[in-house]
Amino acid sequence: MNGEYKEIQVECYSGFKANERPVAFTYQGERREIQEIIDRWYEGGLDSSRPIIDYFKVRTADGKVYLLRYQSELDAWSLRI
């Protein structure tokens, strides 16, 4: 991973709030089902000048680990590559 993010399409569970957690995403034309959310955190929120960004460290069904980022202000998901 080189620290850059690439925009991706994500399927989400929406319960308490919209896009509450990812359940699958498509990257390089392949749908990857999320087996486990290993960790999740956010930045921003206390400082109104900074947007709230949610992060999800996930394990897919094939055992690979990915870092997903959700920017609610833009309604945009991205993957760290």
Order of alpha helices (4+ residues) and beta strands (2+ residues): beta-beta-beta-beta-beta-beta
